[in-house]
Amino acid sequence: MSQFSTEIQGDAVVVTAGTVEIARYKTDPPSPQDEAPKPYLFPLRFTGGAEASVRRPWDHRWHTGLQFTWSHVDDQNFWGGPTFDTETKWYQKKDNLGTMKHIGFRTEPTSGDDVLLDETLQWITSAGEHWMDEHRVQRLHSLDTERGIWAVDLNTSITNVRGSTIDLGSPTTAGRESAGYTGWFWRGPRSWTGCKLVSSTGLEGETDIMGTEAEWIAFSSEHDDFNGGGTILVYAGTSTSEATEVPPVKWFARTGIFTVASPSPAFDQEIHLPAGGTLELNHRFVFIDQVLEGEDLKAIAEEHRL
């Protein structure tokens, strides 16, 4: 059975599979405030070493690897960059960029079949107010170096400690069509621009999949620098809370101008999280070092389903 190895390097947890560093979790990166500082997983690699993400691309500097983030938290932006404005109906730079602050790991990450990144975070507004507590667990698992597979889960509980209801939304809930990005967000390599995208419901392409519900979606592309290609399988998972109404998880996914994915908990409907209420999310990414299609893809999707 393949096993992960971990090493703490400053503010980073480095995870390797054999000789390949497949993931690095930065808990306190030196991000500018206008990028809404937060922890992130970068780099991400397939087991053979090919890149599976980018960091601070020129078009959107706040897109980095795989990170948990949120674009509309009342009037605050924990996503980064400009905020979609309901009055002007476009993005505006505002002094509203918050920070997701890593407080500490509850247990030290260790090597083995699973790697647990079990941490406590606080969501701090641009004015320095503490609005949310988060207990985030990211679990790296299912490493199979022979088949070129590994997976990472997000299980997170976000609790409103502000003392009044917090509205959790997206640019789409603010008025922009098909821009429901928020939540666990992945930015793919440049070489994956224009890659193939399919859904468990049989839909193909970003136009048909954007804003839909599906158990999973899958991206596939050839690698740059390395021979062959890969598949990234993303599961919608679950969203639950004490909010009066919890919308279904819907897909924000693009491949045209660049490749991104987010199982969005608030794609086109806000979550009104009451004081003391907790939102719980559960998602999964699977990185497969080969291009999978048709029945082969469905078999792997069934094997690794949440």
N, C-alpha and C positions, 0 to 999 in steps of 0.2 A: 504494500500500500504506500502510495506517495505521501510525503509529509512536507509541511511548510517549515521554514526556519525564520525566526524573527530576531531583529537586533534593534536596540534603541540607539538612535544617533541624534543627540540634541533634542529638538522638538519633533522628531520624526520616528515613526515605527516603520522599519524596513522589513518587507516580507519577501522571501525568496523561495523559488521552487527549483531545486537542483542548483544550477549556476546562474539562473535568471532572476533578477529582481522584478517580480511581477507587480508589486504594489508598494507604495510608500504613502503613509498617512501623516500629513503635516498638521499638527495641532495648533500651532501658533505662527502661521506664515507671515512674512513682512508685507502684507498686501496694503496698498494705499486705501485710505478711507473711502474714496469714491468707488471702490470695488467691493464695499461691504465685507470687511475681513471675516473670514470663517475658516474652519478646518477643511481639508480636501484630500482625496486620494489622487495622487499624481507622483510619478508616472504610473500608468497601468500598462501591462504588457501581456501578450499571449505567452504560453509556456515555451514557445520556440524563440521568444525575444522580440517579436514584432510589436511596434507601438500600437496601443489601443486607445489613445487619448491625446489631447494637446493641453498646453497651459498658456493662458493669457494670449489668445490669438489676437491679431491686429484689429479685427473687426469688432470684437467684444472682449475686452481685456478681463472682464469678470467671469468669463467662461473658463473653468479649469477642471480637467479630469472628470472625476465623479464626486459631486458635492451635494450636501443637503442645504437647501436655500429656499427663500420665499420672497416673492416680488412685491406683494401688497399686504402689509400687516397694519390695518387701519391706514394712517398716513405715512407709515414708515416703510422703507425699502431695505430688506435684508438680502436682496438679490445682487445689487450692484448696478452702476451706471444710471442713466436717466429713468424717471418714473413716468408711466403713461398717465397723462392728465385728462380728467373727465371733461374739463372746460374747453381746452384747446384741441382735444381729440388727437394728441400726439405726445411724444416723449419730451419731457422737460427735465433739465438738471435742477435738482432741489437739494436743500440742506437737510436730507432725511435718511441718510445712509446709516443703518445700524450695524451692529457687530454680533456675531455668534461666538461667544467667548468660551474656550475650553477651560474648565475648572480643574479637571483631573480625571485620571482613570480610576474606576472603582476596583478593578483588578489589573495587575500588570499583564500585558500581552505576552503570551508564551508560544513556543513552537509546538508542532504536532499536527494531528489530523485537522483540527480547527484552530483558527486564530480569532480571539475575541477582542475587539476594540470597544470596551465597555466604559463609557465616559459620562461625565456630567458637564452640561453646558448652561450658560445663561445668555439670553437674548437681551442685548443692551441697545437702547435707542440712540439716535444721533445726539439727543440731549442728556445722555447718560442715565436714563431711567431703565430700571430692571423690570421687563414686562413678562418674560417667559422663562421657565425652567425646563430643561430638556434632559432626559435620560436616553442616550443613544447607544445602541449596540449594533456594531457592524461585525458580521461573522464571515470570515473567509473559510471556505470548505470545499469538499468534493474535488480535491486535487487528483488528477489522473494524468500524469506526464506521458504515459504511453499513448493515450487518445488525445492529449492536448487540451484538457478541460480543467477549468476551475471556476468557482462561483463565489459571490459575495452577497450577503443579505443585509438589509437595513431593517431593524426593529427599533422604533423610536416612540417615546411618550413625551408630548409637549404640553406643559401645564401653564395655564394663565394665572400669573401671580400679581397682575396689575391692580386687581380689585374691581374691575368693570369688564363688560363684554368686549372681546377683541374680534374684529372682522378680518378673516383671512381670505384673501382673494387673489386675483391675477389681472393682467392687462385686459383680458376678455371680460371679466366681471366689471372692469372700469370702462368698457366700451369698445375695445379693439377686437375685431373678429379674428378667430383662429390664432390667438396668442395667449393660450391658457397655461403658460409655463409657470411652474412653481413646484417645489418638492425636491425629490432626489433627481438630480440633473446630470446627464452625461454629454460631453462634447467629444465627438470623434475626430480622428486624424484627418488632415486635409485630403489624403488619398482616398478617404471614404466618401467624399462629396460625390453625389450622384449614385451612391451604392444602391443595391437592391434592398427593398423594405417590404416585408410581408407581415400579415396579422394572423392570429389563430382563427379568425372568422373567415379567412380566405381573401380578404382585401389586400391590394398591393398598391404601394406608392403613397407618398405623403398626403396628396390631395384627398384620397379616399379614406386614409387612416386617421388623419388629424381630427381630434375631438370625439373619436368613437370609443366604445367600450370593447375590450377584448382581454382574454386571459393573458396573452403575451403578444409581443411583436418581436421580429428578428431582422437584424441588419446583416448583410454579407457583402464582402468586398475582397479584392486582391490587396496584398500588402505592398507598401513601398519598401525598398531595400532588401526585404526577405522574399524568397520564392514562396509561391502559394498564397493562400488567403485565409480569411477567418469569418466567423459568425459570432455576433453578439445577440444573445437572447435576453429579453427583458420581460419580467412578470409584473403585472399590475398589482397583485397582492390585495391588501385590504386597508380600509380607512374606517375607524370607529371613534366616537366621542360622545360626550354628554350634550353636545349641541342639539338644538331642537330638530334640525334636519341635516343629515350628513350626505352630501352628494356622492355619486359613484366616482371611482377613479376613472379618468379618461386620459387618452393619449395625446401628449404634445410630442410630435415627431416631425423632423425635417431631414431631407437629404439633398435638396436642390442647391441652396446657396452655401450650406454647410450641413454636416450631419450632427443632429442632437436628438436626445430622447429624455422624456420625463413622464413617469406615471403620475399625472397631476391630480391631487386631491381636491382642487378648487378650479377646475378648468373654466367652467362658465357659470358657476354658482358659488357664492361665498359660504364659508363655514363661520357661523357666529358662535365663537367659543366663550361660554360664560365664565365669570370670575370663579377661579378654583377648578374649572373644567380641564380635562385632558384629552388631547387628540392623539390617537395611537395609529401608527402607520407600519406596514410590513411589505417590503418589496424585495426583488431579487434580480441580479444580473449574472449571466453565465457567459464566460469567454471561451470560445471553442476555436482551436487553431486549425480549422479547415472550413471551406465553404460548404454549407449544408443546404439542401433544397428538398422539397417534396416530402416523401415518406421518411427519409433520413432525418430531416429537421423535426418532423412531428414526433419521431421516436425519442430523440434527445429531449425535446420539450416535455414529453410525457415523463421521461426518466427524472427530470430535474424540477418538476412542477412544485409549487408551494402547497 
